[in-house]
Amino acid sequence: MGQTTPIRSDELLRQLEHLYHTVQDPSLLLWLQRELEGYDETDELPWYRILECRQRGLFMHPGTAHQHTCQINDKCLCQRDLERVRFLLIRGALHNYLDCHTATLERWPDALLREYSQSLIPEHICLYAWKEPIVSIKDHLITGISCVLKQYVPSMCREMENPNRSLRSLQHRHWWV
């Protein structure tokens, strides 16, 4: 069966940059601009830029000063607070996430940490808490953007399935989506 090769991140970034300079459709242009430059706080994020996270913390036992990291059980938080930390919103420029090889972590708000610091694990104090993506941000973004391009940009399916093909075929096209 025809198995497709996953597109490389540098190839995807080149395709997006090239499309950004050749596209004529205003909504596609806006999407490309946001992907390449980042999303503002008020912008609605596409589904692939919202990642579910697990909660982790650095805990200390006050009697021994022994520190260890541990996953925080979702049931330790009330539903309202869990919703505040359950998802990671990826607003930055795409290249920031494609080039990095480390996990992207986001600290809990200080007020939330103060509220729960002594109740997450009995006889332990939570010094720091953070949300950590369950899946790779890089892989999730590549999959999501590839999916959007394949659905909304005519003939992009063929070009993405053959990432070694020159972008010359894209050069003189004007996308009307």
C-alpha positions as CSV (number, residue, x, y, z in Angstrom):
1,M,0.0,0.0,0.0
2,G,1.1,3.6,-0.5
3,Q,2.6,4.8,2.7
4,T,3.4,8.5,2.9
5,T,6.6,9.8,4.3
6,P,6.1,12.3,7.1
7,I,7.1,15.8,6.0
8,R,10.2,17.3,7.6
9,S,9.8,20.4,9.7
10,D,12.1,22.5,7.6
11,E,10.3,21.5,4.4
12,L,6.9,22.4,5.9
13,L,8.3,25.8,7.0
14,R,9.6,26.5,3.5
15,Q,6.2,25.6,2.0
16,L,4.4,27.9,4.4
17,E,6.7,30.8,3.8
18,H,6.4,30.3,0.0
19,L,2.6,30.1,0.2
20,Y,2.6,33.3,2.3
21,H,4.3,35.2,-0.5
22,T,2.1,33.8,-3.3
23,V,-1.4,33.4,-1.8
24,Q,-4.2,35.8,-2.7
25,D,-7.0,34.5,-0.5
26,P,-7.2,36.9,2.6
27,S,-8.3,34.2,5.1
28,L,-5.5,31.8,4.0
29,L,-3.0,34.7,4.1
30,L,-4.1,35.5,7.7
31,W,-3.7,31.9,8.7
32,L,-0.2,31.7,7.2
33,Q,0.8,34.9,8.8
34,R,-0.3,33.7,12.3
35,E,1.4,30.4,11.8
36,L,4.7,32.0,10.8
37,E,4.6,35.0,13.2
38,G,2.5,33.7,16.1
39,Y,-1.0,34.2,17.4
40,D,-2.0,37.2,19.5
41,E,-3.7,36.6,22.9
42,T,-7.1,37.5,21.5
43,D,-6.8,35.2,18.4
44,E,-8.7,32.0,18.4
45,L,-6.3,29.0,18.1
46,P,-6.8,26.1,15.7
47,W,-7.3,22.7,17.2
48,Y,-3.7,21.6,16.7
49,R,-2.4,24.5,18.8
50,I,-4.2,23.4,21.9
51,L,-2.6,20.5,23.7
52,E,-3.8,18.5,26.6
53,C,-1.3,18.4,29.4
54,R,-0.4,16.4,32.5
55,Q,0.4,18.2,35.7
56,R,3.7,17.7,37.4
57,G,5.3,19.3,40.5
58,L,8.5,19.5,42.5
59,F,7.6,18.4,46.0
60,M,9.5,18.6,49.3
61,H,9.0,16.7,52.5
62,P,9.4,19.4,55.3
63,G,10.9,17.0,57.8
64,T,13.7,15.8,55.6
65,A,14.0,18.5,52.9
66,H,14.1,15.7,50.4
67,Q,12.8,16.9,47.0
68,H,11.3,14.8,44.2
69,T,9.2,15.4,41.1
70,C,5.8,13.7,40.8
71,Q,2.8,13.7,38.5
72,I,-0.2,15.5,40.1
73,N,-3.4,13.7,40.0
74,D,-6.2,15.6,38.2
75,K,-8.6,14.7,41.0
76,C,-6.5,16.8,43.5
77,L,-7.8,20.0,41.7
78,C,-11.3,21.3,41.6
79,Q,-12.8,21.2,38.1
80,R,-12.6,25.0,37.6
81,D,-8.9,25.1,38.5
82,L,-8.1,22.0,36.4
83,E,-9.5,23.7,33.4
84,R,-7.1,26.6,33.9
85,V,-4.1,24.2,33.6
86,R,-5.3,21.3,31.6
87,F,-4.3,22.7,28.2
88,L,-1.2,24.3,26.8
89,L,-2.0,27.1,24.3
90,I,0.7,27.3,21.7
91,R,0.7,30.9,20.5
92,G,4.3,31.4,19.4
93,A,5.7,31.5,15.9
94,L,5.9,28.0,14.3
95,H,9.7,28.0,13.9
96,N,10.0,28.3,17.7
97,Y,8.5,24.8,18.2
98,L,10.0,23.1,15.2
99,D,13.6,23.8,16.0
100,C,13.4,22.9,19.7
101,H,14.2,19.4,21.0
102,T,13.2,20.0,24.6
103,A,9.7,19.8,26.1
104,T,7.8,23.0,26.4
105,L,6.6,23.5,30.0
106,E,4.4,26.2,31.4
107,R,4.3,27.0,35.1
108,W,1.1,27.1,37.0
109,P,-0.1,30.6,38.0
110,D,1.4,31.6,41.4
111,A,-2.0,32.0,43.0
112,L,-3.0,28.5,42.0
113,L,0.2,27.0,43.3
114,R,-0.2,28.8,46.7
115,E,-3.8,27.5,47.0
116,Y,-2.8,23.9,46.4
117,S,0.9,23.7,47.6
118,Q,0.1,21.9,50.8
119,S,-2.8,19.7,49.7
120,L,-1.6,17.9,46.6
121,I,0.5,15.2,48.4
122,P,0.0,14.5,52.1
123,E,2.9,15.7,54.3
124,H,4.6,17.4,51.3
125,I,4.9,20.9,50.0
126,C,4.7,21.7,46.3
127,L,7.5,24.1,45.5
128,Y,6.7,24.4,41.7
129,A,4.0,23.0,39.5
130,W,3.8,23.0,35.8
131,K,1.9,21.6,32.9
132,E,3.6,19.3,30.5
133,P,2.3,18.3,27.1
134,I,1.3,14.6,26.8
135,V,2.5,14.4,23.1
136,S,5.3,16.1,21.2
137,I,4.5,19.7,20.3
138,K,6.6,19.5,17.2
139,D,4.9,16.4,15.9
140,H,1.4,17.7,16.8
141,L,2.0,21.0,15.0
142,I,3.4,19.3,11.9
143,T,0.4,16.9,11.8
144,G,-2.1,19.6,12.3
145,I,-0.7,22.0,9.7
146,S,-0.2,19.3,7.2
147,C,-3.8,18.3,7.7
148,V,-5.0,21.9,7.2
149,L,-2.9,22.3,4.0
150,K,-4.1,19.0,2.6
151,Q,-7.7,19.9,3.2
152,Y,-7.8,23.5,2.1
153,V,-5.0,24.1,-0.4
154,P,-5.7,22.5,-3.8
155,S,-3.3,19.8,-4.8
156,M,-1.2,20.2,-1.7
157,C,-1.7,16.6,-0.9
158,R,0.5,15.5,-3.8
159,E,3.2,18.0,-3.0
160,M,3.3,17.0,0.7
161,E,3.4,13.3,-0.1
162,N,6.5,14.0,-2.1
163,P,8.5,16.4,0.1
164,N,11.6,16.2,-2.0
165,R,9.9,17.6,-5.0
166,S,10.9,21.1,-5.9
167,L,8.7,24.0,-4.9
168,R,8.9,25.3,-8.4
169,S,5.5,23.8,-9.1
170,L,4.1,26.1,-6.4
171,Q,5.9,29.2,-7.6
172,H,3.4,30.4,-10.2
173,R,0.2,29.3,-8.5
174,H,-2.4,31.5,-7.0
175,W,-4.4,29.8,-4.3
176,W,-8.1,30.5,-4.2
177,V,-9.6,28.6,-1.3
